[in-house]
């Protein structure tokens, strides 16, 4: 186990174009340092992409750190990441956000 991958999706509707949604989604400050402090993981990457009408934001954390391993032993690694940023993104974008289950790999 080395990473936790979080994916959030939003579909462009109404007057908002897919490109506008993608840019707005990428601009939301997720305050990534806070989850690092709480869990002991470290930020690895944050990328927003567009496929048709759907903007997807993918955030990856390194979970292969001594602090994270102590706090979240085998079998519990995904716990702190479920829907972690769903409400932040939904509130800032004023749209429905779907989140994939965290992928620990």
PyMOL commands that set and color helices and strands:
alter all, ss='L'
color gray80, all
select helices_A, chain A and resi 18-27+32-39+66-71+79-81+86-93
alter helices_A, ss='H'
color red, helices_A
select strands_A, chain A and resi 3-11+42-51+54-62+98-99+103-104
alter strands_A, ss='S'
color yellow, strands_A
deselect
rebuild
show_as cartoon
